[in-house]
């Protein structure tokens, strides 16, 4: 009986075996890292009230919440990121996480606050952060006649409503507005000139 020598297994076959094991291990490790990352939370700031554009940002306006943001973590502010001199560059709604793009340095702000008296009262749905237009009617004479109303300042934001009861006011009402600094002179001139001022929410029509 003729015997044949046993063929020795090629070395490259053993290498493929070990490569296969390594790939399985790397796959398991990758899944574990993804799951672990999803479970990691980071403290970030969440607004506990509506903050109007141009308002100064203070720690009392926020609460710290633990959230899992993953790759977008750097887009939101943590408690240590809030420093003196920051303002809101846009309105931040109640419950919204504070994004970095919604903040700016106060010295770079182009807006200021001014309180006006609306001659026709305020609609009930106007609140802090509401975008509005400021209209005015110049006086014609001393008899109480006024010219046709026209826009005095556009892209205005409500900062606060002093002594507002939230209902449709029947008489004049004070309101604090955030306006562009370029419009301040015109607004003050309208006030001192005795013009009738009114606030119109954007989208309400003219």
PyMOL CGO cylinders between C-alpha atoms (Angstrom):
from pymol import cmd
from pymol.cgo import CYLINDER

trace = [
    CYLINDER, 0.00, 0.00, 0.00, 1.34, 3.26, -1.07, 0.3, 1, 1, 1, 1, 1, 1,
    CYLINDER, 1.34, 3.26, -1.07, 1.20, 6.10, 1.47, 0.3, 1, 1, 1, 1, 1, 1,
    CYLINDER, 1.20, 6.10, 1.47, 1.15, 9.73, 0.50, 0.3, 1, 1, 1, 1, 1, 1,
    CYLINDER, 1.15, 9.73, 0.50, 2.85, 12.34, 2.62, 0.3, 1, 1, 1, 1, 1, 1,
    CYLINDER, 2.85, 12.34, 2.62, 0.36, 14.68, 4.39, 0.3, 1, 1, 1, 1, 1, 1,
    CYLINDER, 0.36, 14.68, 4.39, 0.15, 18.05, 2.70, 0.3, 1, 1, 1, 1, 1, 1,
    CYLINDER, 0.15, 18.05, 2.70, 1.26, 20.80, 5.01, 0.3, 1, 1, 1, 1, 1, 1,
    CYLINDER, 1.26, 20.80, 5.01, -1.26, 23.69, 5.31, 0.3, 1, 1, 1, 1, 1, 1,
    CYLINDER, -1.26, 23.69, 5.31, -0.06, 26.91, 3.73, 0.3, 1, 1, 1, 1, 1, 1,
    CYLINDER, -0.06, 26.91, 3.73, 1.03, 29.62, 6.13, 0.3, 1, 1, 1, 1, 1, 1,
    CYLINDER, 1.03, 29.62, 6.13, -1.16, 32.24, 4.44, 0.3, 1, 1, 1, 1, 1, 1,
    CYLINDER, -1.16, 32.24, 4.44, -4.27, 30.22, 5.40, 0.3, 1, 1, 1, 1, 1, 1,
    CYLINDER, -4.27, 30.22, 5.40, -3.43, 30.61, 9.09, 0.3, 1, 1, 1, 1, 1, 1,
    CYLINDER, -3.43, 30.61, 9.09, -2.98, 34.36, 8.61, 0.3, 1, 1, 1, 1, 1, 1,
    CYLINDER, -2.98, 34.36, 8.61, -6.49, 34.67, 7.15, 0.3, 1, 1, 1, 1, 1, 1,
    CYLINDER, -6.49, 34.67, 7.15, -7.88, 32.90, 10.20, 0.3, 1, 1, 1, 1, 1, 1,
    CYLINDER, -7.88, 32.90, 10.20, -6.26, 35.35, 12.58, 0.3, 1, 1, 1, 1, 1, 1,
    CYLINDER, -6.26, 35.35, 12.58, -7.31, 38.33, 10.44, 0.3, 1, 1, 1, 1, 1, 1,
    CYLINDER, -7.31, 38.33, 10.44, -10.89, 37.10, 10.61, 0.3, 1, 1, 1, 1, 1, 1,
    CYLINDER, -10.89, 37.10, 10.61, -10.74, 36.89, 14.40, 0.3, 1, 1, 1, 1, 1, 1,
    CYLINDER, -10.74, 36.89, 14.40, -9.28, 40.40, 14.56, 0.3, 1, 1, 1, 1, 1, 1,
    CYLINDER, -9.28, 40.40, 14.56, -12.08, 41.79, 12.40, 0.3, 1, 1, 1, 1, 1, 1,
    CYLINDER, -12.08, 41.79, 12.40, -14.72, 40.22, 14.64, 0.3, 1, 1, 1, 1, 1, 1,
    CYLINDER, -14.72, 40.22, 14.64, -13.07, 41.71, 17.72, 0.3, 1, 1, 1, 1, 1, 1,
    CYLINDER, -13.07, 41.71, 17.72, -12.87, 45.14, 16.10, 0.3, 1, 1, 1, 1, 1, 1,
    CYLINDER, -12.87, 45.14, 16.10, -16.54, 44.94, 15.11, 0.3, 1, 1, 1, 1, 1, 1,
    CYLINDER, -16.54, 44.94, 15.11, -17.60, 44.09, 18.66, 0.3, 1, 1, 1, 1, 1, 1,
    CYLINDER, -17.60, 44.09, 18.66, -15.40, 46.88, 20.02, 0.3, 1, 1, 1, 1, 1, 1,
    CYLINDER, -15.40, 46.88, 20.02, -16.91, 49.38, 17.60, 0.3, 1, 1, 1, 1, 1, 1,
    CYLINDER, -16.91, 49.38, 17.60, -20.47, 48.50, 18.62, 0.3, 1, 1, 1, 1, 1, 1,
    CYLINDER, -20.47, 48.50, 18.62, -19.51, 48.77, 22.29, 0.3, 1, 1, 1, 1, 1, 1,
    CYLINDER, -19.51, 48.77, 22.29, -17.99, 52.24, 21.73, 0.3, 1, 1, 1, 1, 1, 1,
    CYLINDER, -17.99, 52.24, 21.73, -21.11, 53.45, 19.91, 0.3, 1, 1, 1, 1, 1, 1,
    CYLINDER, -21.11, 53.45, 19.91, -23.42, 52.22, 22.67, 0.3, 1, 1, 1, 1, 1, 1,
    CYLINDER, -23.42, 52.22, 22.67, -21.18, 53.70, 25.37, 0.3, 1, 1, 1, 1, 1, 1,
    CYLINDER, -21.18, 53.70, 25.37, -21.06, 57.05, 23.56, 0.3, 1, 1, 1, 1, 1, 1,
    CYLINDER, -21.06, 57.05, 23.56, -24.87, 57.13, 23.27, 0.3, 1, 1, 1, 1, 1, 1,
    CYLINDER, -24.87, 57.13, 23.27, -25.16, 56.64, 27.02, 0.3, 1, 1, 1, 1, 1, 1,
    CYLINDER, -25.16, 56.64, 27.02, -22.77, 59.48, 27.87, 0.3, 1, 1, 1, 1, 1, 1,
    CYLINDER, -22.77, 59.48, 27.87, -24.42, 62.75, 28.91, 0.3, 1, 1, 1, 1, 1, 1,
    CYLINDER, -24.42, 62.75, 28.91, -23.02, 66.24, 29.23, 0.3, 1, 1, 1, 1, 1, 1,
    CYLINDER, -23.02, 66.24, 29.23, -24.32, 69.22, 31.24, 0.3, 1, 1, 1, 1, 1, 1,
    CYLINDER, -24.32, 69.22, 31.24, -25.61, 72.05, 29.02, 0.3, 1, 1, 1, 1, 1, 1,
    CYLINDER, -25.61, 72.05, 29.02, -27.72, 75.18, 29.57, 0.3, 1, 1, 1, 1, 1, 1,
    CYLINDER, -27.72, 75.18, 29.57, -31.48, 75.16, 29.00, 0.3, 1, 1, 1, 1, 1, 1,
    CYLINDER, -31.48, 75.16, 29.00, -33.52, 78.37, 29.08, 0.3, 1, 1, 1, 1, 1, 1,
    CYLINDER, -33.52, 78.37, 29.08, -36.09, 78.50, 31.88, 0.3, 1, 1, 1, 1, 1, 1,
    CYLINDER, -36.09, 78.50, 31.88, -37.83, 81.52, 30.31, 0.3, 1, 1, 1, 1, 1, 1,
    CYLINDER, -37.83, 81.52, 30.31, -38.06, 83.18, 26.90, 0.3, 1, 1, 1, 1, 1, 1,
    CYLINDER, -38.06, 83.18, 26.90, -35.02, 85.40, 26.36, 0.3, 1, 1, 1, 1, 1, 1,
    CYLINDER, -35.02, 85.40, 26.36, -35.47, 88.14, 23.78, 0.3, 1, 1, 1, 1, 1, 1,
    CYLINDER, -35.47, 88.14, 23.78, -32.88, 89.08, 21.22, 0.3, 1, 1, 1, 1, 1, 1,
    CYLINDER, -32.88, 89.08, 21.22, -30.43, 91.58, 22.69, 0.3, 1, 1, 1, 1, 1, 1,
    CYLINDER, -30.43, 91.58, 22.69, -31.03, 90.61, 26.32, 0.3, 1, 1, 1, 1, 1, 1,
    CYLINDER, -31.03, 90.61, 26.32, -28.08, 89.99, 28.60, 0.3, 1, 1, 1, 1, 1, 1,
    CYLINDER, -28.08, 89.99, 28.60, -27.57, 86.31, 29.42, 0.3, 1, 1, 1, 1, 1, 1,
    CYLINDER, -27.57, 86.31, 29.42, -27.39, 85.45, 33.12, 0.3, 1, 1, 1, 1, 1, 1,
    CYLINDER, -27.39, 85.45, 33.12, -27.08, 82.14, 34.93, 0.3, 1, 1, 1, 1, 1, 1,
    CYLINDER, -27.08, 82.14, 34.93, -30.46, 82.69, 36.62, 0.3, 1, 1, 1, 1, 1, 1,
    CYLINDER, -30.46, 82.69, 36.62, -32.12, 82.46, 33.19, 0.3, 1, 1, 1, 1, 1, 1,
    CYLINDER, -32.12, 82.46, 33.19, -30.98, 78.86, 32.74, 0.3, 1, 1, 1, 1, 1, 1,
    CYLINDER, -30.98, 78.86, 32.74, -31.03, 75.47, 34.36, 0.3, 1, 1, 1, 1, 1, 1,
    CYLINDER, -31.03, 75.47, 34.36, -28.41, 72.79, 33.83, 0.3, 1, 1, 1, 1, 1, 1,
    CYLINDER, -28.41, 72.79, 33.83, -29.61, 69.60, 32.14, 0.3, 1, 1, 1, 1, 1, 1,
    CYLINDER, -29.61, 69.60, 32.14, -27.77, 66.39, 31.30, 0.3, 1, 1, 1, 1, 1, 1,
    CYLINDER, -27.77, 66.39, 31.30, -28.21, 65.45, 27.64, 0.3, 1, 1, 1, 1, 1, 1,
    CYLINDER, -28.21, 65.45, 27.64, -26.55, 63.21, 25.08, 0.3, 1, 1, 1, 1, 1, 1,
    CYLINDER, -26.55, 63.21, 25.08, -25.55, 65.37, 22.10, 0.3, 1, 1, 1, 1, 1, 1,
    CYLINDER, -25.55, 65.37, 22.10, -22.84, 63.27, 20.50, 0.3, 1, 1, 1, 1, 1, 1,
    CYLINDER, -22.84, 63.27, 20.50, -21.10, 65.00, 17.62, 0.3, 1, 1, 1, 1, 1, 1,
    CYLINDER, -21.10, 65.00, 17.62, -23.04, 68.28, 18.03, 0.3, 1, 1, 1, 1, 1, 1,
    CYLINDER, -23.04, 68.28, 18.03, -21.93, 68.80, 21.64, 0.3, 1, 1, 1, 1, 1, 1,
    CYLINDER, -21.93, 68.80, 21.64, -19.67, 71.74, 20.76, 0.3, 1, 1, 1, 1, 1, 1,
    CYLINDER, -19.67, 71.74, 20.76, -22.65, 73.60, 19.25, 0.3, 1, 1, 1, 1, 1, 1,
    CYLINDER, -22.65, 73.60, 19.25, -24.24, 74.18, 22.68, 0.3, 1, 1, 1, 1, 1, 1,
    CYLINDER, -24.24, 74.18, 22.68, -23.08, 76.05, 25.77, 0.3, 1, 1, 1, 1, 1, 1,
    CYLINDER, -23.08, 76.05, 25.77, -22.13, 74.33, 28.99, 0.3, 1, 1, 1, 1, 1, 1,
    CYLINDER, -22.13, 74.33, 28.99, -22.43, 76.17, 32.35, 0.3, 1, 1, 1, 1, 1, 1,
    CYLINDER, -22.43, 76.17, 32.35, -18.75, 77.17, 32.29, 0.3, 1, 1, 1, 1, 1, 1,
    CYLINDER, -18.75, 77.17, 32.29, -19.16, 78.72, 28.81, 0.3, 1, 1, 1, 1, 1, 1,
    CYLINDER, -19.16, 78.72, 28.81, -21.56, 81.42, 30.02, 0.3, 1, 1, 1, 1, 1, 1,
    CYLINDER, -21.56, 81.42, 30.02, -19.52, 84.54, 30.79, 0.3, 1, 1, 1, 1, 1, 1,
    CYLINDER, -19.52, 84.54, 30.79, -20.31, 88.13, 31.68, 0.3, 1, 1, 1, 1, 1, 1,
    CYLINDER, -20.31, 88.13, 31.68, -21.07, 90.39, 28.74, 0.3, 1, 1, 1, 1, 1, 1,
    CYLINDER, -21.07, 90.39, 28.74, -22.94, 87.82, 26.64, 0.3, 1, 1, 1, 1, 1, 1,
    CYLINDER, -22.94, 87.82, 26.64, -26.25, 88.74, 25.00, 0.3, 1, 1, 1, 1, 1, 1,
    CYLINDER, -26.25, 88.74, 25.00, -28.78, 86.77, 22.98, 0.3, 1, 1, 1, 1, 1, 1,
    CYLINDER, -28.78, 86.77, 22.98, -28.23, 87.29, 19.27, 0.3, 1, 1, 1, 1, 1, 1,
    CYLINDER, -28.23, 87.29, 19.27, -31.72, 85.89, 18.63, 0.3, 1, 1, 1, 1, 1, 1,
    CYLINDER, -31.72, 85.89, 18.63, -34.73, 85.00, 20.73, 0.3, 1, 1, 1, 1, 1, 1,
    CYLINDER, -34.73, 85.00, 20.73, -34.20, 81.84, 22.82, 0.3, 1, 1, 1, 1, 1, 1,
    CYLINDER, -34.20, 81.84, 22.82, -37.45, 80.07, 23.65, 0.3, 1, 1, 1, 1, 1, 1,
    CYLINDER, -37.45, 80.07, 23.65, -38.35, 78.55, 27.02, 0.3, 1, 1, 1, 1, 1, 1,
    CYLINDER, -38.35, 78.55, 27.02, -36.95, 75.02, 27.26, 0.3, 1, 1, 1, 1, 1, 1,
    CYLINDER, -36.95, 75.02, 27.26, -34.50, 75.49, 24.39, 0.3, 1, 1, 1, 1, 1, 1,
    CYLINDER, -34.50, 75.49, 24.39, -30.91, 74.40, 24.81, 0.3, 1, 1, 1, 1, 1, 1,
    CYLINDER, -30.91, 74.40, 24.81, -28.62, 77.40, 24.43, 0.3, 1, 1, 1, 1, 1, 1,
    CYLINDER, -28.62, 77.40, 24.43, -26.78, 77.16, 21.09, 0.3, 1, 1, 1, 1, 1, 1,
    CYLINDER, -26.78, 77.16, 21.09, -23.49, 78.97, 20.64, 0.3, 1, 1, 1, 1, 1, 1,
    CYLINDER, -23.49, 78.97, 20.64, -24.81, 80.71, 17.52, 0.3, 1, 1, 1, 1, 1, 1,
    CYLINDER, -24.81, 80.71, 17.52, -27.55, 82.36, 19.61, 0.3, 1, 1, 1, 1, 1, 1,
    CYLINDER, -27.55, 82.36, 19.61, -25.01, 84.30, 21.70, 0.3, 1, 1, 1, 1, 1, 1,
    CYLINDER, -25.01, 84.30, 21.70, -22.90, 87.36, 21.04, 0.3, 1, 1, 1, 1, 1, 1,
    CYLINDER, -22.90, 87.36, 21.04, -20.73, 89.85, 22.85, 0.3, 1, 1, 1, 1, 1, 1,
    CYLINDER, -20.73, 89.85, 22.85, -22.66, 92.84, 24.19, 0.3, 1, 1, 1, 1, 1, 1,
    CYLINDER, -22.66, 92.84, 24.19, -20.19, 95.32, 22.66, 0.3, 1, 1, 1, 1, 1, 1,
    CYLINDER, -20.19, 95.32, 22.66, -20.83, 93.90, 19.21, 0.3, 1, 1, 1, 1, 1, 1,
    CYLINDER, -20.83, 93.90, 19.21, -24.60, 94.24, 19.52, 0.3, 1, 1, 1, 1, 1, 1,
    CYLINDER, -24.60, 94.24, 19.52, -26.34, 96.64, 17.14, 0.3, 1, 1, 1, 1, 1, 1,
    CYLINDER, -26.34, 96.64, 17.14, -29.55, 96.94, 19.16, 0.3, 1, 1, 1, 1, 1, 1,
    CYLINDER, -29.55, 96.94, 19.16, -30.78, 98.82, 22.19, 0.3, 1, 1, 1, 1, 1, 1,
    CYLINDER, -30.78, 98.82, 22.19, -33.94, 98.85, 24.33, 0.3, 1, 1, 1, 1, 1, 1,
    CYLINDER, -33.94, 98.85, 24.33, -36.51, 101.61, 24.42, 0.3, 1, 1, 1, 1, 1, 1,
    CYLINDER, -36.51, 101.61, 24.42, -39.91, 101.86, 26.11, 0.3, 1, 1, 1, 1, 1, 1,
    CYLINDER, -39.91, 101.86, 26.11, -42.79, 103.31, 24.09, 0.3, 1, 1, 1, 1, 1, 1,
    CYLINDER, -42.79, 103.31, 24.09, -46.47, 103.88, 24.78, 0.3, 1, 1, 1, 1, 1, 1,
    CYLINDER, -46.47, 103.88, 24.78, -48.71, 102.07, 22.33, 0.3, 1, 1, 1, 1, 1, 1,
    CYLINDER, -48.71, 102.07, 22.33, -51.78, 104.22, 21.68, 0.3, 1, 1, 1, 1, 1, 1,
    CYLINDER, -51.78, 104.22, 21.68, -54.04, 101.33, 20.67, 0.3, 1, 1, 1, 1, 1, 1,
    CYLINDER, -54.04, 101.33, 20.67, -53.21, 98.73, 23.30, 0.3, 1, 1, 1, 1, 1, 1,
    CYLINDER, -53.21, 98.73, 23.30, -51.56, 95.35, 22.77, 0.3, 1, 1, 1, 1, 1, 1,
    CYLINDER, -51.56, 95.35, 22.77, -52.91, 92.10, 21.31, 0.3, 1, 1, 1, 1, 1, 1,
    CYLINDER, -52.91, 92.10, 21.31, -52.92, 89.28, 23.85, 0.3, 1, 1, 1, 1, 1, 1,
    CYLINDER, -52.92, 89.28, 23.85, -50.61, 87.01, 21.85, 0.3, 1, 1, 1, 1, 1, 1,
    CYLINDER, -50.61, 87.01, 21.85, -47.73, 89.51, 21.99, 0.3, 1, 1, 1, 1, 1, 1,
    CYLINDER, -47.73, 89.51, 21.99, -45.07, 88.44, 24.48, 0.3, 1, 1, 1, 1, 1, 1,
    CYLINDER, -45.07, 88.44, 24.48, -41.35, 88.53, 25.17, 0.3, 1, 1, 1, 1, 1, 1,
    CYLINDER, -41.35, 88.53, 25.17, -39.44, 87.69, 22.00, 0.3, 1, 1, 1, 1, 1, 1,
    CYLINDER, -39.44, 87.69, 22.00, -42.33, 88.42, 19.62, 0.3, 1, 1, 1, 1, 1, 1,
    CYLINDER, -42.33, 88.42, 19.62, -41.13, 90.04, 16.35, 0.3, 1, 1, 1, 1, 1, 1,
    CYLINDER, -41.13, 90.04, 16.35, -43.15, 93.17, 15.59, 0.3, 1, 1, 1, 1, 1, 1,
    CYLINDER, -43.15, 93.17, 15.59, -43.22, 96.36, 13.55, 0.3, 1, 1, 1, 1, 1, 1,
    CYLINDER, -43.22, 96.36, 13.55, -43.44, 99.80, 15.14, 0.3, 1, 1, 1, 1, 1, 1,
    CYLINDER, -43.44, 99.80, 15.14, -45.92, 102.10, 13.37, 0.3, 1, 1, 1, 1, 1, 1,
    CYLINDER, -45.92, 102.10, 13.37, -46.58, 105.79, 13.97, 0.3, 1, 1, 1, 1, 1, 1,
    CYLINDER, -46.58, 105.79, 13.97, -49.07, 108.48, 12.97, 0.3, 1, 1, 1, 1, 1, 1,
    CYLINDER, -49.07, 108.48, 12.97, -47.63, 112.04, 13.05, 0.3, 1, 1, 1, 1, 1, 1,
    CYLINDER, -47.63, 112.04, 13.05, -49.92, 114.73, 14.51, 0.3, 1, 1, 1, 1, 1, 1,
    CYLINDER, -49.92, 114.73, 14.51, -51.47, 117.12, 11.99, 0.3, 1, 1, 1, 1, 1, 1,
    CYLINDER, -51.47, 117.12, 11.99, -52.47, 119.92, 14.35, 0.3, 1, 1, 1, 1, 1, 1,
    CYLINDER, -52.47, 119.92, 14.35, -53.35, 120.70, 17.94, 0.3, 1, 1, 1, 1, 1, 1,
    CYLINDER, -53.35, 120.70, 17.94, -56.93, 119.45, 17.50, 0.3, 1, 1, 1, 1, 1, 1,
    CYLINDER, -56.93, 119.45, 17.50, -55.94, 115.82, 17.93, 0.3, 1, 1, 1, 1, 1, 1,
    CYLINDER, -55.94, 115.82, 17.93, -55.87, 114.92, 14.26, 0.3, 1, 1, 1, 1, 1, 1,
    CYLINDER, -55.87, 114.92, 14.26, -53.24, 112.48, 13.01, 0.3, 1, 1, 1, 1, 1, 1,
    CYLINDER, -53.24, 112.48, 13.01, -51.77, 111.69, 9.63, 0.3, 1, 1, 1, 1, 1, 1,
    CYLINDER, -51.77, 111.69, 9.63, -52.03, 108.24, 8.05, 0.3, 1, 1, 1, 1, 1, 1,
    CYLINDER, -52.03, 108.24, 8.05, -50.05, 105.56, 9.92, 0.3, 1, 1, 1, 1, 1, 1,
    CYLINDER, -50.05, 105.56, 9.92, -46.73, 104.38, 8.51, 0.3, 1, 1, 1, 1, 1, 1,
    CYLINDER, -46.73, 104.38, 8.51, -43.88, 102.08, 9.57, 0.3, 1, 1, 1, 1, 1, 1,
    CYLINDER, -43.88, 102.08, 9.57, -41.37, 103.72, 11.87, 0.3, 1, 1, 1, 1, 1, 1,
    CYLINDER, -41.37, 103.72, 11.87, -39.13, 100.71, 12.58, 0.3, 1, 1, 1, 1, 1, 1,
    CYLINDER, -39.13, 100.71, 12.58, -39.25, 97.17, 11.20, 0.3, 1, 1, 1, 1, 1, 1,
    CYLINDER, -39.25, 97.17, 11.20, -37.73, 93.97, 12.60, 0.3, 1, 1, 1, 1, 1, 1,
    CYLINDER, -37.73, 93.97, 12.60, -38.37, 95.02, 16.20, 0.3, 1, 1, 1, 1, 1, 1,
    CYLINDER, -38.37, 95.02, 16.20, -38.50, 92.52, 19.06, 0.3, 1, 1, 1, 1, 1, 1,
    CYLINDER, -38.50, 92.52, 19.06, -40.51, 92.73, 22.29, 0.3, 1, 1, 1, 1, 1, 1,
    CYLINDER, -40.51, 92.73, 22.29, -38.24, 92.81, 25.35, 0.3, 1, 1, 1, 1, 1, 1,
    CYLINDER, -38.24, 92.81, 25.35, -40.89, 93.11, 28.06, 0.3, 1, 1, 1, 1, 1, 1,
    CYLINDER, -40.89, 93.11, 28.06, -44.42, 94.33, 28.70, 0.3, 1, 1, 1, 1, 1, 1,
    CYLINDER, -44.42, 94.33, 28.70, -44.58, 96.26, 31.96, 0.3, 1, 1, 1, 1, 1, 1,
    CYLINDER, -44.58, 96.26, 31.96, -47.88, 95.93, 33.82, 0.3, 1, 1, 1, 1, 1, 1,
    CYLINDER, -47.88, 95.93, 33.82, -49.45, 93.79, 31.09, 0.3, 1, 1, 1, 1, 1, 1,
    CYLINDER, -49.45, 93.79, 31.09, -52.36, 91.54, 32.05, 0.3, 1, 1, 1, 1, 1, 1,
    CYLINDER, -52.36, 91.54, 32.05, -52.13, 89.47, 28.87, 0.3, 1, 1, 1, 1, 1, 1,
    CYLINDER, -52.13, 89.47, 28.87, -55.59, 90.55, 27.65, 0.3, 1, 1, 1, 1, 1, 1,
    CYLINDER, -55.59, 90.55, 27.65, -56.49, 92.80, 24.73, 0.3, 1, 1, 1, 1, 1, 1,
    CYLINDER, -56.49, 92.80, 24.73, -55.91, 96.26, 26.18, 0.3, 1, 1, 1, 1, 1, 1,
    CYLINDER, -55.91, 96.26, 26.18, -58.55, 98.89, 25.52, 0.3, 1, 1, 1, 1, 1, 1,
    CYLINDER, -58.55, 98.89, 25.52, -56.28, 101.83, 26.24, 0.3, 1, 1, 1, 1, 1, 1,
    CYLINDER, -56.28, 101.83, 26.24, -52.64, 102.76, 25.77, 0.3, 1, 1, 1, 1, 1, 1,
    CYLINDER, -52.64, 102.76, 25.77, -50.02, 100.35, 27.12, 0.3, 1, 1, 1, 1, 1, 1,
    CYLINDER, -50.02, 100.35, 27.12, -46.30, 100.60, 27.77, 0.3, 1, 1, 1, 1, 1, 1,
    CYLINDER, -46.30, 100.60, 27.77, -44.04, 98.13, 26.02, 0.3, 1, 1, 1, 1, 1, 1,
    CYLINDER, -44.04, 98.13, 26.02, -40.25, 97.73, 25.96, 0.3, 1, 1, 1, 1, 1, 1,
    CYLINDER, -40.25, 97.73, 25.96, -38.83, 97.09, 22.51, 0.3, 1, 1, 1, 1, 1, 1,
    CYLINDER, -38.83, 97.09, 22.51, -35.45, 96.01, 21.19, 0.3, 1, 1, 1, 1, 1, 1,
    CYLINDER, -35.45, 96.01, 21.19, -34.66, 98.14, 18.15, 0.3, 1, 1, 1, 1, 1, 1,
    CYLINDER, -34.66, 98.14, 18.15, -31.74, 98.73, 15.84, 0.3, 1, 1, 1, 1, 1, 1,
    CYLINDER, -31.74, 98.73, 15.84, -29.56, 101.60, 17.01, 0.3, 1, 1, 1, 1, 1, 1,
    CYLINDER, -29.56, 101.60, 17.01, -29.96, 103.19, 13.59, 0.3, 1, 1, 1, 1, 1, 1,
    CYLINDER, -29.96, 103.19, 13.59, -33.69, 103.67, 14.33, 0.3, 1, 1, 1, 1, 1, 1,
    CYLINDER, -33.69, 103.67, 14.33, -33.30, 105.24, 17.79, 0.3, 1, 1, 1, 1, 1, 1,
    CYLINDER, -33.30, 105.24, 17.79, -33.21, 108.85, 16.59, 0.3, 1, 1, 1, 1, 1, 1,
    CYLINDER, -33.21, 108.85, 16.59, -36.39, 108.44, 14.52, 0.3, 1, 1, 1, 1, 1, 1,
    CYLINDER, -36.39, 108.44, 14.52, -38.24, 106.72, 17.36, 0.3, 1, 1, 1, 1, 1, 1,
    CYLINDER, -38.24, 106.72, 17.36, -37.27, 109.38, 19.89, 0.3, 1, 1, 1, 1, 1, 1,
    CYLINDER, -37.27, 109.38, 19.89, -38.25, 112.13, 17.44, 0.3, 1, 1, 1, 1, 1, 1,
    CYLINDER, -38.25, 112.13, 17.44, -41.67, 110.51, 16.98, 0.3, 1, 1, 1, 1, 1, 1,
    CYLINDER, -41.67, 110.51, 16.98, -42.16, 110.28, 20.75, 0.3, 1, 1, 1, 1, 1, 1,
    CYLINDER, -42.16, 110.28, 20.75, -41.17, 113.88, 21.46, 0.3, 1, 1, 1, 1, 1, 1,
    CYLINDER, -41.17, 113.88, 21.46, -43.19, 115.04, 18.45, 0.3, 1, 1, 1, 1, 1, 1,
    CYLINDER, -43.19, 115.04, 18.45, -46.40, 113.61, 19.91, 0.3, 1, 1, 1, 1, 1, 1,
    CYLINDER, -46.40, 113.61, 19.91, -46.95, 110.90, 17.30, 0.3, 1, 1, 1, 1, 1, 1,
    CYLINDER, -46.95, 110.90, 17.30, -49.39, 108.08, 18.00, 0.3, 1, 1, 1, 1, 1, 1,
    CYLINDER, -49.39, 108.08, 18.00, -47.39, 104.84, 18.20, 0.3, 1, 1, 1, 1, 1, 1,
    CYLINDER, -47.39, 104.84, 18.20, -48.63, 101.30, 17.77, 0.3, 1, 1, 1, 1, 1, 1,
    CYLINDER, -48.63, 101.30, 17.77, -47.09, 97.83, 17.70, 0.3, 1, 1, 1, 1, 1, 1,
    CYLINDER, -47.09, 97.83, 17.70, -48.11, 95.37, 14.99, 0.3, 1, 1, 1, 1, 1, 1,
    CYLINDER, -48.11, 95.37, 14.99, -47.05, 91.68, 15.11, 0.3, 1, 1, 1, 1, 1, 1,
    CYLINDER, -47.05, 91.68, 15.11, -45.30, 90.50, 11.97, 0.3, 1, 1, 1, 1, 1, 1,
    CYLINDER, -45.30, 90.50, 11.97, -47.71, 88.67, 9.70, 0.3, 1, 1, 1, 1, 1, 1,
    CYLINDER, -47.71, 88.67, 9.70, -50.73, 90.56, 11.03, 0.3, 1, 1, 1, 1, 1, 1,
    CYLINDER, -50.73, 90.56, 11.03, -50.94, 92.67, 7.90, 0.3, 1, 1, 1, 1, 1, 1,
    CYLINDER, -50.94, 92.67, 7.90, -50.90, 96.42, 7.49, 0.3, 1, 1, 1, 1, 1, 1,
]
cmd.load_cgo(trace, "trace")
